[in-house]
Amino acid sequence: MNDFINLNSKAVNKFLKITLSISIIVLVGILVYGTFKVYYGAPPIPKTVVDKSGKILFTGKDIVAGKARFQEFDLMDYGSIYGNGAYFGPDFTDQYLHREVKYYRQFEAKKLYKKKYAALSPRDKDYIDNLVVSKIKKNRFDAATGVLTYTAGEAYAFKKIKKRLESLYIKGNPQLGIGRNLVASAPDVVKIAYFYSWASWSASTLRPGVDHTYTNNWPFNRGAGNTPPTYLYTWTFASISVFIALAGLVIWFFLSYIAPGWQEAPALLEDWKPADLNFKISHAMKKSAKFFFLGVFLLGLQIIAGMLLAHYYAERTSFFGIHTLTALPFNIVKAWHIQLAILFIASTWLGAGIFVSKYIGGGKDPKWQSFMIDFLWWALLVDGVAALVGMYLGAKGYFHNGLWFFLGNQGLEYLQLGRINQIIVFVGLLLWVVILYRALRPHFIKNTDKWSIERLLLISAATIGIMYVFGMFPLAWILKNWTITDFWRWWVVHLWVEGTFEFFAVAVIGYFFLSQGLVKREVIENTLILEILLIFIGGIVGTGHHFYFIGDASIWIALGSMFSFLEVIPLLLLTMQAVYEKNVLIKAGKEFPQGLSFKYLEASTFWNFIGAGVFGSLINTPLMNYYEHGQYLTINHGHTALFGVFGLLGIALSYYVLRMIVEPSKWTDGAGRIALWCFNIGMILWVILNFLPEGFMQFAASVKHGYWYSRSIYFYDKTDFWLWMRSPGDLVFTIGVLVLFIDITKKLFQIKKSSNGQN
């Protein structure tokens, strides 16, 4: 079936192999050093926190318990800590700090002048302001005894804030999008207040021996004396210069050494012929189709959740008059929205991998292969349903005695699944790799090239599961320090999205181009090696742009600012070549049956460059990130990158496989093209009518008034029009999902009869 693929590939460029090998050694060294710095430099958790008289306010165990309650009730999917989390509610770090400054000023004004702060003269206000800053900035943690001493003003502010949180989280406040019993009980709220107080302390007090806080002076809060350190400017300008230089170097290397003169002569024009669509499909190939149905169904559920979330921003008290805040709180729906997106992408990729591996391997299905595929599908379905139910029950407080950790909601954005659900996902990903290997094994026996695209495709699939391991550390309990928790969370999220997902995307797209005779094998394989190199650089070192302000050492500002975005360039160049070759074939009168899936791949590459690349680089420089992270410009990057790249790729793979297994006489492209137009138009409307206007106004509000204001209800109330302007994009996008669901469902009834013989 695949004789038309040129298997006589040239040796992969030795320079790339050597460079990759050296880079791995260097990057692992940076990783080990950086991880050591994270553990050594994380904000300390005191044994006890006492007031000026020595009375214990709370203990380190209380802080850790508060962190656990914060995760249990999934508050990271309502607001954020250190700017990381959901953007619907406030950043809890800066909200606490803002209120602490307010109460501290009142305390000092009453103490020194016997007046309210608002009644003071401008000169006296300046004195109080400077006094509060000096007291907040002084680090009163004694490392020898483990005692942190709060000033009288800090203790006063803590008690006021704690009381306010108890009322807010139990009684609710519809104007803020909080239903009743956001947290199950008052004692749980008190523990969460301990955690907030510690996080705010780490963000406002100076790290010993330097002139900036544990969080590199984030958040921007003039009242607490937090302003951008000088080195943020230095590394911002340095990162822009280095990026331009490296981007030019990558493009020059690709055009000069990987694909020189590719526009001068089509790759395989003379001998090119379309893939044979009349081959017999095996049972394993046919069973891959059910994954595409499950994927598009999950996408539909995800869009429903997404529209409810978007509506909550514009109308916080209800959903068009229906009071849903208590029954369907924002944080739980947000957790569903993210996990459904991951499950949708996973389902389509699992199905495509199963088909493609069998298509490459040929021959008969291995023994028990069909059973293993069925088992994987049911495991994905059952675990998905159990996870969604568990996240709801866990965040609602129904799991006691630590069961929330195993069966409920981990409370970490993107890693919300309970630990048992996570283990099942990990085992399922390993089973998927086993299924792929069993199908690919006949090909590996014939083709022993260790750098072939087929082997790289298998390796890329394996890395997806391997990286998930970091989200399960430690296995049976939570880490005590939030900085270290978020460090490992970003290892999974970043190295999934900008690492293993990107690796798999380039590998599978490269194979698509190869199987369609659009790009030469040596070009694809050299591009893959270059991509792996950039993924290691951007994935490992580039992860640091998530570590700027979460309590990690400032070394990550230097490292993380240098590499971000380069990994999208090789795929863009490879796709440009494939588009050129395809157009040459069509002009020459050749038939190209995979036109629909190719269009989705083009769109995926476009959004990879724009959504992941341009919009990602917009927010990743240190100075921009200082004012912006955790705002609408991040939503802009997240939506256009996650669905625009990996979602569209999943649909492209779905149509690629369906084109091969559906009866050729019954195939139509029309509905799929309509859906693609809806997806692209919908995302463009999101960007120009909602994400960018709201995002830039929010950024300006952060610079002018402080970060707390940009995340407050005061800001959102003033930009209500742009929040409602999310609706046109949602409507068009939803039409696309409906068309896609109907089209794929229809095609599933037009699949060829399967045979377990040679195919």
C-alpha positions in Angstrom: 0.0 0.0 0.0 2.9 2.4 0.7 5.3 1.4 -2.1 4.9 5.0 -3.4 6.8 6.3 -0.4 10.5 6.7 -1.0 12.2 4.5 1.6 15.7 5.0 0.3 16.3 8.1 2.5 19.7 9.8 2.8 21.6 9.9 6.0 20.3 12.4 8.4 22.6 15.4 8.6 25.5 14.5 10.9 25.9 18.1 12.1 22.3 18.0 13.4 23.0 14.7 15.2 26.1 15.9 16.9 24.6 19.3 17.8 21.5 17.5 19.3 23.7 15.1 21.3 25.8 18.0 22.7 22.7 20.1 23.4 21.1 17.3 25.4 24.1 17.1 27.7 24.2 20.9 28.2 20.5 21.2 28.6 20.3 18.4 31.2 23.0 20.2 33.1 21.0 23.4 33.0 17.9 21.5 34.1 19.7 19.9 37.1 21.2 23.3 38.1 17.9 25.1 37.7 16.0 22.5 39.7 18.5 22.7 42.5 18.1 26.5 42.5 14.3 26.1 42.6 14.4 23.8 45.7 17.1 25.9 47.4 15.6 29.3 46.7 11.8 28.7 47.1 10.1 30.9 49.6 10.5 29.3 53.0 7.5 27.9 54.9 8.0 29.0 58.6 7.4 26.6 61.5 5.3 29.3 63.1 4.0 32.8 62.3 3.8 35.0 65.4 2.7 38.6 66.1 5.0 41.2 67.7 4.2 39.8 71.2 5.1 36.3 70.3 1.5 35.0 70.1 1.2 32.3 67.4 -1.1 33.4 64.5 -0.7 30.1 62.6 1.9 27.5 61.8 3.7 26.0 58.8 1.4 23.0 59.0 -1.6 25.4 58.7 -0.1 26.9 55.6 0.4 23.5 54.0 -3.2 22.5 55.1 -4.4 25.7 53.5 -2.6 24.9 50.3 -4.3 21.5 50.3 -7.8 23.1 50.8 -7.0 25.5 48.0 -6.4 22.6 45.7 -9.2 20.5 47.0 -11.8 23.2 46.3 -10.2 24.0 42.9 -9.7 27.7 43.6 -7.0 27.8 41.0 -9.8 27.5 38.4 -11.5 30.6 39.9 -8.5 32.9 40.5 -4.8 32.5 40.6 -1.7 32.4 42.8 1.4 34.3 41.5 -0.7 35.0 38.4 -1.1 31.4 37.4 -4.6 29.9 37.2 -8.0 31.2 36.0 -8.6 34.9 35.3 -12.2 35.1 36.3 -11.6 35.9 39.9 -8.7 37.9 41.4 -5.1 36.9 41.8 -5.3 35.9 45.5 -1.7 36.9 46.1 -2.2 40.4 44.9 -5.7 40.8 46.3 -4.4 39.9 49.8 -1.4 42.3 49.3 -3.7 45.1 48.1 -6.0 44.7 51.1 -3.0 44.3 53.5 -1.6 47.7 52.3 -5.0 49.3 52.7 -5.6 47.9 56.3 -1.9 48.6 57.2 -2.2 52.3 56.3 -5.4 52.6 58.3 -3.7 50.9 61.3 -0.7 53.3 61.2 -2.8 56.4 60.6 -4.9 55.6 63.7 -1.8 54.7 65.7 0.2 57.8 64.8 -2.4 60.5 64.0 -5.6 59.2 65.7 -7.3 59.7 62.3 -8.5 57.7 59.4 -6.0 57.4 56.5 -8.4 59.3 54.1 -8.5 62.3 56.5 -4.7 62.8 56.6 -2.9 65.6 54.8 -0.9 64.7 51.6 2.3 65.0 53.5 1.2 62.7 56.3 -0.2 60.2 53.7 3.2 60.1 52.0 4.9 59.4 55.4 2.4 56.6 56.1 2.8 55.2 52.6 6.6 55.0 52.9 6.4 53.6 56.4 4.2 50.8 55.3 6.4 50.0 52.4 9.5 49.8 54.6 7.8 47.6 57.1 6.3 45.2 54.5 9.6 44.9 52.7 11.7 44.0 55.7 12.2 40.2 56.0 11.5 39.1 59.6 11.9 35.4 59.0 14.5 33.8 61.2 15.9 30.8 59.3 17.6 29.4 62.5 14.4 29.1 64.5 11.9 28.9 61.6 9.8 31.8 63.1 8.3 34.5 61.0 7.2 37.6 62.9 4.4 39.7 61.6 4.3 43.4 62.6 1.3 44.7 64.5 0.0 46.2 61.2 0.4 42.9 59.3 -1.3 40.9 62.1 -4.2 43.5 62.1 -4.5 43.2 58.3 -4.4 39.4 58.5 -7.3 39.2 60.9 -9.4 41.6 58.8 -8.8 39.7 55.6 -9.4 36.3 57.2 -12.8 37.5 58.5 -13.8 38.9 55.0 -12.8 35.6 53.3 -14.9 33.5 55.7 -18.0 35.5 54.8 -17.2 35.6 51.1 -16.5 31.9 50.5 -19.4 30.6 52.6 -22.2 33.1 51.8 -21.0 33.8 48.3 -21.3 37.0 46.2 -23.0 36.8 42.8 -21.6 40.1 41.7 -18.1 38.5 42.0 -19.3 35.3 40.4 -19.2 33.3 43.7 -22.1 31.1 44.6 -22.8 29.9 48.1 -20.3 27.4 49.7 -17.5 27.9 47.3 -15.5 26.3 50.1 -17.3 23.7 52.2 -16.7 25.0 55.7 -15.5 28.0 57.7 -12.4 26.1 59.1 -11.4 25.3 55.6 -11.6 29.0 54.6 -9.4 29.9 57.6 -6.7 27.5 56.4 -6.9 29.0 52.9 -6.4 32.4 54.4 -3.2 31.2 56.0 -2.0 30.0 52.6 -2.9 33.4 51.0 -1.1 35.3 53.7 2.1 33.3 53.2 1.9 33.7 49.4 1.4 37.5 49.8 4.3 37.6 52.3 6.6 35.9 49.8 5.6 38.4 47.1 6.2 41.5 49.2 9.1 40.9 51.5 12.7 41.0 50.3 14.6 37.8 49.6 17.7 37.7 51.9 20.8 39.3 50.4 19.1 41.0 47.4 17.0 44.0 46.7 13.9 42.2 45.3 11.2 39.9 46.6 11.1 36.1 46.4 8.8 36.7 43.3 11.2 39.2 41.6 9.0 42.1 42.8 5.8 40.6 41.2 3.0 41.7 41.4 3.2 45.3 40.4 1.9 47.1 43.5 3.2 50.6 44.2 1.6 50.5 47.7 3.7 47.5 48.7 6.8 48.9 46.9 6.7 46.3 44.1 8.1 47.7 40.9 9.9 46.0 38.0 13.6 45.3 38.8 16.2 46.7 36.5 17.2 43.3 35.2 13.7 42.7 33.7 14.4 45.5 31.2 17.9 44.1 30.5 16.6 40.6 29.7 13.6 41.8 27.8 15.8 43.7 25.3 18.3 40.9 25.2 15.6 38.3 24.6 14.2 40.2 21.6 17.7 40.6 20.1 18.6 36.9 20.6 15.3 35.7 19.2 15.7 37.7 16.0 19.2 36.4 15.6 18.3 32.8 16.2 15.1 32.9 14.1 17.2 34.2 11.2 19.8 31.4 11.8 17.2 28.7 11.8 15.6 29.9 8.6 19.0 30.3 6.9 20.1 26.8 8.0 16.8 25.2 6.8 16.9 26.8 3.4 20.6 26.3 2.9 21.2 22.8 4.2 17.9 21.0 4.8 15.8 22.0 1.8 18.0 23.9 -0.6 16.3 25.0 -3.8 13.0 23.2 -3.0 11.0 25.7 -5.1 13.0 25.0 -8.2 11.9 21.4 -8.7 8.9 19.5 -7.3 9.9 16.5 -5.1 8.3 13.6 -7.0 6.3 15.2 -9.8 7.2 12.8 -12.6 6.5 9.6 -10.6 3.8 11.0 -8.3 0.5 9.3 -8.0 -2.2 9.6 -5.4 -2.5 7.1 -2.5 -4.5 4.0 -3.2 -7.9 4.5 -1.5 -9.2 1.1 -2.5 -7.0 -1.1 -0.3 -8.6 -3.4 2.3 -8.7 -2.2 5.8 -7.9 -4.4 8.8 -10.0 -4.7 11.9 -7.6 -2.5 13.8 -7.8 0.2 11.2 -11.6 0.2 11.3 -11.6 0.4 15.1 -9.6 3.6 15.0 -12.7 5.4 13.7 -14.6 5.2 17.0 -11.9 7.5 18.5 -12.8 10.3 16.1 -16.5 10.1 17.0 -15.6 10.3 20.7 -13.3 13.2 20.0 -15.8 15.3 18.2 -18.5 14.5 20.9 -16.1 15.7 23.6 -15.3 18.8 21.6 -19.1 19.6 21.6 -19.2 19.3 25.4 -16.1 21.4 25.7 -17.6 24.2 23.6 -20.8 24.2 25.8 -18.6 24.6 28.9 -16.6 27.3 27.2 -19.7 29.3 26.3 -20.9 29.1 29.9 -17.5 30.3 31.1 -17.4 33.2 28.6 -20.9 34.2 29.7 -19.9 34.3 33.3 -17.4 37.0 32.6 -20.1 39.2 31.1 -23.0 38.3 33.4 -21.6 37.0 36.7 -24.9 36.7 38.6 -26.6 34.2 36.3 -26.8 32.6 32.9 -29.5 34.7 31.1 -31.4 34.9 34.4 -30.9 31.3 35.4 -29.0 31.2 38.7 -26.3 28.6 38.1 -23.4 29.8 40.2 -23.9 27.4 43.1 -24.9 24.3 41.0 -22.3 25.0 38.3 -19.6 27.2 39.8 -17.1 28.8 37.4 -14.1 26.9 38.8 -15.6 23.4 38.2 -16.9 24.3 34.7 -13.4 25.7 34.0 -11.8 22.4 35.1 -14.2 20.5 32.8 -13.5 22.9 29.9 -9.7 22.2 30.1 -10.0 18.5 30.6 -12.5 18.0 27.8 -10.1 19.9 25.5 -7.3 17.5 26.4 -9.6 14.5 26.1 -10.8 15.7 22.7 -7.2 16.1 21.4 -6.1 12.9 22.9 -9.0 10.9 21.4 -8.3 12.0 17.9 -4.5 11.5 18.2 -4.9 8.1 19.7 -7.2 7.0 16.8 -4.8 8.5 14.2 -1.8 6.9 15.7 -3.5 3.5 15.7 -4.4 3.8 12.0 -1.1 5.3 10.8 1.0 2.7 12.6 -0.9 -0.2 11.0 -0.9 1.5 7.6 2.9 1.8 7.9 3.5 -1.7 9.3 1.2 -3.5 6.9 0.5 -7.3 7.2 -1.9 -8.9 9.6 -3.1 -7.4 12.8 -1.1 -8.7 15.7 -2.9 -11.0 18.1 -5.2 -9.3 20.6 -4.6 -6.0 18.8 -8.3 -5.4 18.3 -9.1 -6.2 21.9 -6.4 -3.8 23.1 -7.8 -1.0 21.0 -11.3 -1.6 22.3 -10.0 -1.7 25.9 -8.1 1.6 25.3 -11.3 3.3 23.9 -13.5 2.1 26.8 -10.8 3.1 29.3 -10.6 6.6 27.8 -14.4 6.9 28.0 -14.9 5.5 31.5 -12.0 7.3 33.0 -13.1 10.6 31.3 -16.6 10.3 32.8 -15.3 9.3 36.2 -12.9 12.2 36.1 -15.5 14.8 35.3 -17.8 13.5 38.1 -14.9 13.3 40.5 -13.8 16.8 39.8 -17.3 18.1 40.6 -17.8 16.1 43.8 -14.2 16.8 45.0 -14.5 20.6 44.5 -17.9 20.5 46.2 -16.3 18.9 49.3 -17.9 15.5 49.1 -14.6 13.6 49.5 -13.2 13.5 53.0 -10.1 12.2 54.7 -7.9 13.0 51.7 -10.0 11.1 49.1 -10.2 14.3 47.1 -6.6 13.8 46.2 -7.2 10.4 44.7 -10.8 10.7 43.3 -11.6 14.4 43.2 -9.9 17.4 41.8 -6.2 18.0 42.1 -6.9 21.7 41.9 -4.0 22.4 39.5 -4.8 24.0 36.2 -4.5 21.5 33.4 -3.7 18.7 36.0 -7.1 18.7 37.7 -7.6 14.9 37.5 -7.6 12.9 40.7 -4.5 10.8 41.2 -6.2 7.5 40.3 -7.6 9.1 37.1 -4.1 10.4 36.3 -2.6 6.9 36.8 -5.2 5.4 34.4 -4.4 8.1 31.8 -0.7 7.3 32.1 -1.3 3.5 31.8 -3.6 4.2 28.8 -0.9 6.3 27.1 1.6 3.5 27.6 -0.9 1.0 26.2 -1.3 3.2 23.2 2.5 3.2 22.6 2.5 -0.6 22.9 -0.3 -0.8 20.3 1.7 1.5 18.0 4.9 -0.5 18.4 3.1 -3.9 17.7 1.7 -2.4 14.5 5.0 -0.8 13.4 7.2 -3.7 14.2 7.1 -5.3 10.7 8.3 -2.0 9.3 11.1 -1.7 11.8 12.3 -5.2 10.8 12.7 -4.0 7.2 13.9 -0.5 7.9 16.5 -0.4 10.6 17.3 3.3 10.3 17.1 4.7 13.9 16.4 8.2 12.7 13.6 7.3 10.3 10.4 9.3 10.6 8.5 6.2 11.6 10.7 5.6 14.6 10.6 9.3 15.5 6.8 9.1 15.3 6.8 6.3 17.8 9.3 8.1 20.1 7.2 11.3 20.0 4.1 9.3 21.1 6.0 7.7 23.9 7.3 11.1 25.2 3.7 12.3 25.6 3.1 9.7 28.3 6.6 10.1 29.8 6.2 13.8 30.4 2.9 13.2 32.2 4.8 11.5 35.0 6.0 14.8 36.3 2.4 15.7 37.0 2.2 12.8 39.5 5.0 13.7 41.7 4.9 12.8 44.5 2.5 9.9 43.9 0.5 9.8 47.1 0.6 13.3 48.7 0.9 16.9 47.8 4.1 18.9 47.8 4.2 21.4 50.7 5.6 24.5 48.9 3.5 26.1 46.1 6.6 27.3 44.2 7.8 23.7 43.8 4.3 22.4 43.0 3.9 25.0 40.2 7.5 24.2 39.0 6.5 20.6 38.3 3.1 21.5 37.0 4.7 23.7 34.4 7.0 20.9 33.4 4.0 18.9 32.3 2.0 21.7 30.8 4.9 23.5 29.0 6.7 20.4 27.8 3.4 18.9 26.6 2.3 22.0 24.7 5.7 23.3 23.5 7.5 20.0 23.7 6.1 16.6 23.2 2.8 17.8 21.5 4.9 19.9 19.1 7.2 16.9 18.5 4.3 14.6 17.7 2.6 17.3 15.6 5.7 17.7 13.4 6.3 13.9 13.2 2.7 13.1 12.1 2.5 16.1 9.7 5.8 15.2 8.3 4.6 11.6 7.7 1.5 13.0 6.0 3.6 15.0 3.6 5.8 12.0 3.0 2.9 9.6 2.4 1.4 12.1 -0.1 4.6 12.5 -2.0 4.9 16.2 -1.2 8.3 16.4 0.6 11.4 14.2 0.3 12.2 11.9 3.2 15.6 13.3 3.9 14.1 16.8 4.2 11.4 15.7 6.6 13.8 13.7 8.8 16.4 16.5 8.9 13.6 18.9 9.8 12.5 16.6 12.6 16.0 16.5 14.1 16.2 20.3 13.9 12.7 20.4 15.5 13.8 18.1 18.3 16.8 20.3 19.0 14.6 23.4 19.2 12.1 21.6 21.3 14.8 20.6 23.8 16.1 24.2 23.9 12.7 25.9 23.9 11.0 23.2 26.0 13.6 22.8 28.8 15.2 26.2 29.0 12.2 28.0 27.6 10.0 26.6 30.4 11.7 29.3 32.5 9.3 32.0 31.2 6.7 30.4 33.4 9.0 30.6 36.4 9.7 34.4 36.4 7.4 35.3 39.3 6.4 32.1 41.1 9.1 32.3 43.8 11.9 30.7 41.7 15.4 32.1 41.5 16.0 35.0 39.2 18.3 32.8 37.1 15.2 31.6 35.3 14.5 35.2 34.0 17.8 35.1 32.1 17.3 31.5 30.9 13.6 31.5 30.2 13.6 34.8 28.3 16.0 33.6 25.7 14.1 30.7 24.0 10.5 30.7 23.2 8.8 30.4 19.7 11.7 29.0 17.7 10.2 25.5 17.6 7.3 26.7 15.3 9.7 27.8 12.5 10.7 24.4 11.0 7.1 23.3 10.8 6.1 26.5 9.1 8.9 26.1 6.5 8.1 22.4 6.0 4.4 23.2 5.4 5.3 26.0 3.0 7.3 23.5 0.9 4.4 21.0 1.0 1.9 23.7 -0.1 4.1 24.6 -3.0 4.6 21.0 -4.0 0.8 20.3 -3.8 0.0 23.4 -5.9 2.5 22.2 -8.6 0.8 18.8 -8.6 -2.6 20.2 -9.0 -1.5 22.6 -11.8 -0.1 19.6 -13.5 -3.5 17.9 -13.5 -2.7 15.5 -10.7 -5.5 14.3 -8.4 -5.0 15.0 -4.7 -7.6 13.1 -2.6 -6.4 14.3 0.8 -7.2 17.9 0.1 -9.6 18.3 3.1 -7.1 17.0 5.7 -4.4 19.1 4.0 -6.5 22.3 4.5 -6.8 21.5 8.2 -3.0 20.9 8.4 -2.4 24.3 6.7 -4.7 26.0 9.2 -3.0 24.2 12.1 0.4 25.4 10.9 -0.9 28.9 10.5 -2.2 29.0 14.1 0.9 27.4 15.3 2.9 30.4 13.9 0.3 33.0 15.0 -1.3 31.6 18.1 1.6 29.7 19.6 4.4 31.8 18.1 3.4 35.5 17.6 0.8 35.6 20.5 3.1 33.6 22.7 6.1 35.8 22.1 3.9 38.8 22.8 3.5 37.8 26.4 6.7 35.9 27.2 9.3 38.7 27.4 10.0 39.4 31.1 8.8 43.0 31.2 5.5 42.3 29.3 5.0 39.2 31.4 5.5 41.2 34.6 2.4 43.3 33.9 0.4 40.9 31.9 0.6 37.3 32.9 -2.7 36.0 34.1 -4.8 38.3 31.9 -6.7 38.2 28.6 -3.7 38.3 26.4 -2.8 34.9 27.9 -6.3 33.7 27.1 -5.7 34.9 23.5 -2.5 32.8 23.3 -4.0 29.8 25.0 -7.1 29.5 22.8 -5.4 30.1 19.5 -2.6 27.8 20.4 -4.4 24.9 22.0 -7.3 24.5 19.6 -5.8 26.4 16.7 -2.8 24.1 16.6 -3.5 20.8 18.3 -7.3 20.8 18.0 -7.2 21.5 14.2 -4.4 18.9 13.9 -6.7 16.3 15.6 -9.5 17.1 13.1 -7.0 17.0 10.2 -5.9 13.5 11.3 -9.5 12.4 11.7 -10.3 13.4 8.1 -7.0 11.9 6.9 -7.9 8.5 8.4 -11.6 8.7 7.4 -10.6 9.4 3.8 -8.6 6.2 3.8 -11.3 4.0 5.3 -14.5 5.4 4.0 -15.8 4.1 0.7 -14.2 6.4 -1.9 -17.5 6.7 -3.9 -19.3 8.1 -0.8 -16.7 10.7 0.2 -17.5 14.5 0.2 -15.4 17.4 1.4 -18.1 20.1 1.6 -19.2 19.8 5.2 -15.6 19.6 6.5 -14.6 22.7 4.6 -17.6 24.6 6.0 -16.6 23.5 9.5 -13.0 24.7 8.9 -14.2 28.1 7.7 -16.3 28.4 10.9 -13.4 27.5 13.1 -11.0 30.0 11.5 -13.6 32.8 11.4 -14.7 32.0 14.9 -11.1 32.3 16.3 -10.4 35.4 14.3 -13.6 37.0 15.8 -12.4 36.0 19.2 -9.1 37.7 18.7 -10.3 41.0 17.1 -13.5 41.4 19.1 -12.7 40.0 22.5 -9.2 38.8 23.3 -7.0 41.6 22.0 -9.2 44.6 22.9 -9.9 43.3 26.4 -6.3 42.1 26.8 -4.6 45.4 25.8 -7.0 47.4 28.0 -6.3 45.1 30.9 -2.5 45.4 30.3 -2.9 49.2 30.3 -5.0 49.1 33.5 -2.3 47.0 35.2 0.5 49.5 34.3 -1.6 52.5 35.4 -3.4 51.2 38.5 -1.6 48.1 39.5 -2.1 44.4 38.8 -4.8 43.9 41.4 -7.1 46.4 39.6 -6.7 44.8 36.2 -8.0 41.5 37.7 -10.8 43.1 39.7 -14.5 43.4 39.1 -14.0 47.2 38.9 -12.0 46.7 35.7 -14.3 44.0 34.2 -17.4 46.2 34.8 -15.8 49.0 32.7 -15.1 46.7 29.8 -18.4 44.9 29.7 -19.0 45.6 26.0 -15.9 43.7 24.9 -16.8 40.8 27.2 -20.1 40.5 25.4 -18.3 40.7 22.0 -17.1 37.2 22.6 -20.6 36.0 21.4 -20.2 36.4 17.6 -17.1 34.2 17.6 -18.7 31.6 19.9 -21.8 31.4 17.6 -19.7 30.9 14.4 -17.4 28.4 16.2 -20.4 26.4 17.6 -21.9 26.1 14.1 -18.6 24.6 13.0 -18.7 22.0 15.8 -22.2 21.0 14.9 -21.3 20.7 11.2 -18.2 18.7 12.1 -20.1 16.3 14.4 -22.8 15.6 11.8 -20.2 15.1 9.0 -18.0 12.7 11.0 -20.9 10.8 12.3 -22.3 10.4 8.8 -18.9 9.2 7.5 -18.7 6.5 10.2 -21.7 4.8 8.6 -19.8 4.7 5.2 -16.7 2.8 6.3 -15.4 -0.1 4.2 -15.8 -3.7 5.4 -12.7 -4.8 7.3 -10.4 -7.8 6.7 -7.6 -9.1 8.8 -5.7 -10.3 5.8 -2.9 -8.4 4.0 -3.9 -4.8 3.4 
